[in-house]
Amino acid sequence: MLRHYATITAGYWGFTLTDGAIRMLVVLYFHQLGYSPLAIASLFLFYEFFGIVTNLVGGWLGSRIGLNNTMHIGMALQVAALMMLTVPAEYLTVVYVMVAQALSGIAKDLNKMSAKASVKLFLPDGNSQQSSKTLFKWVAALTGSKNTLKGVGYFLGGLLLAVYGFQNALYILAGSLFTVLVLTWLLLPGDLGKTKHKAKFGQLFSNTAAINWLSAARFFLFGSRDVWFVVALPVYLTASLGWDYQQVGSFFALWIIGYGIVQAFAPKVLRGHHPTGHTAQWLAWLLTLLPAAIAIALYQGLEPTWVLITGLSLFAIVFAINSAVHSYLIVEWSDHDKVAMNVGFYYMANAGGRLAGTVLSGLVFQYSGLIGCLITSSLFVAAAAVLSFKLPNSH
């Protein structure tokens, strides 16, 4: 089973590199073509919207056909999405790119749901203290390493765009991911994650209060990041601070790599503490302070480069630990037979928050600038903290 876990993790890593790269490629390339911030944000609307649908249906699908199969469907769709964008520039209309991003969004969430739900299956069914510790470590390691590699993907996207151009970068990414698909297909069994009893479609929505409240908090937590992260910050760095594409790609890469490293080591940062709903709550309150502080510093006219580097580095640390706690709790609170559907439902809320953050990133930035996006971010985290009051304080 450990070999299968390693194979799934490697496949998740390979997919994540392309996911980060394509995001940076699209933002930078279409900004270069003269798209407005709101227009760039609109390119990702289907990406996030279909992520919501995919997470809801994907958990049910994974429990019926196996998590390895949903993972490979996701990889195949990502290859198709990358190839769609290789057409000549005159065909890259907003609607066309939105459709390609819809496929990419479906692919990403099928892959993520499959990988994270699989972790529960490699541990014995039970609630022992040792099992909980191991689960926290495995979930944190998988999630943290994924985010680290997504950061590498951001750097890779900026580098490939600068060196090879938009189309050739897409060919390189598509070919690499197809190779990963073939290798993982050969190495994994066909029934991984398939439940003994076929899940009913009506069981898609969680009937567990803790999971519902955690999902609601997750919505606002990830919306708080994407409201400044998706469009506002990369456009601000290029348009206002004069950074080139490789500098922007490198900054985002380092931010996500650092975020992923902290996430992977969250169990050690918490010094063996078993996360509960109370842990998620106080981390959210702490996080609320950071975007507000950055907004105040920018408003006061402090040097923006160092304000952003320092402030967003601190945001990454607290956000990473909070996210790791969330990712652990959803798996810990799920039974083996329901883990795929619960994780799917939970990441549906995650995708919903990202969709809201993406839209607001372009809209708020266009009318209120980066400071407006940071204030909105702080309000979103505060909402997550309030919702976390309802989470149980036991693991």
N, C-alpha and C positions, 0 to 999 in steps of 0.2 A: 504493500500500500504506500510506503514511503517513496518508492520509485515512481508510482503514479502521481503522488503529490508533487514530486520534483518535476515531472514532465508537464503537469498542468501549470505549475509556477513558471517554467521556462516558456511555455506557450503564451502565458499571460504577459510575460516580459516582452516577448517579441511583438505582440499586438500593441502593447502600450507605447513602444518606441514609435510605431507608425501613427498612433493616435495623437501623441504630442506633436510630432512633426507636421502632420497635416493641418493641425490647428494653427500653428505658427505660419505655415506656408500660406494658408488662406487669408489670415489677417494681414500679413505684410504685403502679399501680392496684390490684394484688392485695394489696400490703402495706396499702393503704388499706382494703381490704375485710376485713382481719383475718387473712390467711393467714400461717402460720408460715414462718420461713426455709426449712425443709425442704420445705414444701408449694410455696413459690415456686420452689425449685430443681427440684422434680419437673415443673413446667410446661415446663421446657426439656429434659427427658430425651429426648423424641422428636426435638426440634430437633437435638440433637447426635447421637443414635443414627442417625437417617436421613441426617445429614450424612456419617457413616462409609460407609453403604451407597452414597449418591449419589456420593461421590468415587471409590469403587471402580468402580462401573458407569459413571459419567459420563465418565471418560476414554475408555473403550471406545466409548461411545455417540458422543462428540464426534468420534472418529476415523472413525466410519462415516457420520454424518449431517451433520457440519460443526459447528464450534465456535459459529458464529453462531446456529445452530438450538438448540443446547443452552442458549445464553444467553437466547434468547427464551422457551424453555420455562420457564426459571427465573423470568423476569419475570412470566409469566402465572400461575405457581403462587403467587408472592408477592402478586399482586393478589387471588387467590382466598383466600389465608390472611388478608389484611387484612379482606376482606369477611366472612369467617366470624366474626370477633370483633365485628362490629357488632350482633349479636343482643342482646336485652335481658339485663340482668345476671343474671337468675335462670337463664338457660340456660348461663351461663359456668361450667360445672362443670370440675373439674380434668381429667377425661378429654377433654372437648370442647376445652378450650384446648390440651391436649397434642397433639391431632390437628391443630389449626390450626398449632401450632408445628412439627409434623412437616413440613407443607407448606412452611413458611417455611424450615426447615432444608434441605430438598431444593432449594428455590429458591436459597438463598444459595450453596450449594456448587456447583451447576450454573453459576451466574453467575461465581463466583470461578475455578473451574477453567477455564472458557472464556476469560476475560480473560487469565489468567496464562499459559496454554499458548499463546495467540495471539502473545504477544510474540516467542517464538522464531521464528515464521514470517515475521516482518518483517525478519529478518537473513539474510544468505547462510549456507549450510551450510558450516561451517568452524570451526577452532579458533585463528584468528589472535589476536594480542594485542589488536589494535584492536577486533576483533569482541567479545572478552571484555569489554573496557572499556565498549563501547557497550551490551552486554547488561546489565551490572551497573547502569549508569545508568538504562536503561529499566525494568528490573524494580524498582529502588529507587523510581523516580519513580511508577510505577503503584501499587505497594504502599503507598508513603508517602502519596500523595494520597488513596488509598482510605481509609486509616485516619484521615486528617485529616477527611475528609467523614463518616466514621462518627462521629467526635467531634461534628461539627456535628449529626448525626442524634440523638445522645444529648441535646444541648441542645434540639433541635427537639421531641423527644418530651416532655421535661419542660415545655416552653413550651406546646405544643399541648394537653397534658393540663390545664394550669392555665387556659388561655384558652378553649378550645373544649369541653373534656370528652373523655371516652374515645371515644365513638362518632364524633363529628364529626371528631376527629383522624384516625381510621382512614379515614373517607371522603376526607379531603384527601390522605392519603398514597396511597391506592389510585388515585385519579384522576390524580395526578401521575405515578405510575409507569406507568400505562397509556398516558399520552401519550408517555413515553420509549420504551416498547415499540414503539408505532406508528412513531415517527420512526426508530429504529434498524433496524427491519424494512425500511423503505423505502430506507435508505441502504447496507445491507450486501449483498454478493453471497451467493448461496445455498450455495456450496461451500467456504467458508473453513475450513481446518483438516481437510478430509476427506482421508484418506489414499488413495493409489493402490491399495494392497492392503488388502482388508478385514481388520481386526484380528480375531483369534480371541478368543473369550471366555476361553479358557485362558491368554491373555497378560496378564490383568488384574494379576497379581501380578508385581512386579519380580524379575528374576533377576540384578540388578546389586548387588553387595555394598555399594558406596558409597551407593546410593540407599536400600537397606534400613536401614543404620546411621543415615543422615541422617533417615529417617522415624521411626526409634525415638527419636532425640534430640528430634525435633520434638514427639512425643507428650508427653514430659515438660516440654519448654519451655513449651508452651501450657497444659498442665495447671497449671503453676506460676503462671501469671497468673490463670486463671479460678477457682482455688481461693479467692482472696480477692476477685476482681473481680466475679463474677456476682451473688452474693447477699449475701455477708458485708459488704462495704464499704457498698453503698447502704443496707442495713438498719441497720448500725452508725451511719452518719451521721444517719439520721432518728431512730432509737430512742434512741441514747446521746448524740449531740451536739446533737439538736434541730434539725437542718437541715430546711428546707422542700423541696418537690419541685423548685422551680426552682433552688435552691442545689445540690441533689444532681445534677440534670441538667447544670448549668453546670460543676460540678467534673469530672464524667466527660467532658463535652465537651472541656474544656480539656486534660485528661489525654491523651485520644486524639488531639486535634489536635496537641499538642506531640509526642506519640509518632510521629504520621504525618510531621510536618515533619522530625524527626531521621532517620526512616527514608528519606525522600526524599533527604536530603543525606548518607546514609551513605557513598557513594563519596568525597565531599569530606572527611568526617570521618576516613576511613581514608587520606586523602591519596594516592589513586591506587594504594594497595595492592590487589593481586589477592587476594580472599578464598580461603582454602583450608580444609581440615578443621581445621588448627591454629588458624585465626582463630576458628572457631566454638567450639573447645574453650576457649581462654583467655577469651573473652567470657562463656561459661557459668560458669566459675569465679568471675569477677568478679561476675556477677549473683547467685551463690549467697549472697554476703555481705549483700546489701541487705535482703531480707525478714527475715533473722535479726537484723540490726541494728535494724530497725523494731520487731520483736517485743520485743527486749531493752529498747529505749527506752520502749515502752508499759508493760512489766512494771515498770520502775523508777519509773513514775508521772510521767513527763515530760508536758508539755502535749500532748494527743493530736492536736489540730488541726494544729499546726505539725510534729509528728513525721510525721504522715501526708502532709501536703503536701510536705515536704522529701524524705522517704524515697521516696515513690511517684514523685516527679518524677525522682529519680536512677534508680529502677527503670525508668521509661519510657525514659530515654536509652539505658541499656545494653541493655535488652530490644529496643528498636527496631533498634539496630545489629545485634544478634545475629539477629533475625528477618529483616532485610534480607539478611544474609549467607546464611542458610538459603535464602531465596527465590531468590537468585541461583544458588546451587550446584545446586539441583534442576533448574533450567532449563539451566544450563551443562553438567551431566553427562548430559543427555538428548539422544538423537539426534532429528532433525526428525520422523521417522516414528513415534517412540515418545513424543514429548513430552507429548501429551495423556494417555496412559495412565500415564506416570511421574508427572506432576503430579497426576493423579487419585489414584494410590496414595499419594503423599506427603501430600496433603491429607486422605486417609482417616485417616492416623495423626494429623494435626493435629486432626481432628474427634474422634478417640478421646480425645486428651488433653483436649480441651475438655469432653467428656462426663464424664470422670473428675473434672476440676476442678469442673464444675458440681455434680455429686452431692456431692463433698466440701465444696464451699462452703457448702451448706446443712447438711450433716450435722455437719461439724467445728465450724461456727459455733454451731450449736444446743447443742453439748455442751462446747466448749472456747473459744468466743468468737473474736474477730478474731486474737488472739495465736496460737491454735492453727492458724488458717488460714495465718498468715504462716510459722510453723515448717514446716508441710506444704509450703508453696511453696518454701522453701529446700531441703528434701529433694528435691523434684522437679527443681529446677535442677541440684543436685549429680548426680542420675541422668543428666540430659542431658549434663553435662560428662564423666562417665565413659564414656558411649556414644560421645562425640565422639572419644575416643582412636582409634577404629577408622576414622575418616574419612581419606581420602588427603590428603596435603599438597601436592598439585599441582592446578592448575585446568585 
